[in-house]
Amino acid sequence: MTLSPLTRYPAQRSYVLKLERHATPERERIAGRLENMASGHHFDFGTAEQLIACLVQDLDLMNQDQEDLR
């Protein structure tokens, strides 16, 4: 068996999700901050759609950074 040198869950894709105290699924209110643990980039969001958009934006930034290194 050969172990892959690449981890399945790299640290560059680790996040902290902080929800506002008033965030409640019953009210369809989800708001908070998403922070990338490796880069320190943080994104404030006010809806579930914005949360997903924050993740997509951060992944795009990571991909751009990797392409710039090539």
N, C-alpha and C positions, 0 to 999 in steps of 0.2 A: 504494500500500500504506500502510495506517495502522497505526502501532505502538500497542500497548496500553500505557497508562500503568501498568498493574498487571503486576508481574513474575510469572512462572509459579512461581518458588520464592522467596517473600518471606523476608527475614531473620528475621522473627518465628517462622518454622517451621524454623529451623536448629537442629540438635541435635549434641551430642557424645555418643557412646556409649563408655563405658569398661567393659571387661570385666575381671572378676577374673582373676587369674593361673590359678586352678583351673578356669575355665570351659572345658569341653570338650564338643563335640557328641557324641563317642563315648559319654560317660557320661550324655548328656542333661542336662547341667548347664550352664545359662547364667545367670550372675549378674553384676551390675554396677550401674552408675549411668547414667542418662540425664539430660542437662542441656540445657535450652533456652538457646541462646546469647544471645538477645535479652533474655529476662526474668530469667534466672538461676535459674529454678525447677529443682529437681533431684529426681529420684526414684530410689530404690534398688529393685532388683528381684532376684528369685531364680529366676524361671522365665520361659520365653518368653511365657507367658500374662500374667504380670505386666508384662513389657516392653510388650506391646501395650496393656494397661490403663493404663500410665503415659502412653503417647502419647495415648490417648483422653481421659484426665483433663486433660492439658495443653491439648489442642484445645478441650475444653469450657470451660476457664478462659479461653482466648483469645476464644472466642465470647461468653462472658458479659461480658468486658471491653469488647468491641466494642458489644454491646447497651447497656451502661451509658453509653457515649459518645453514643448516639443520642438 
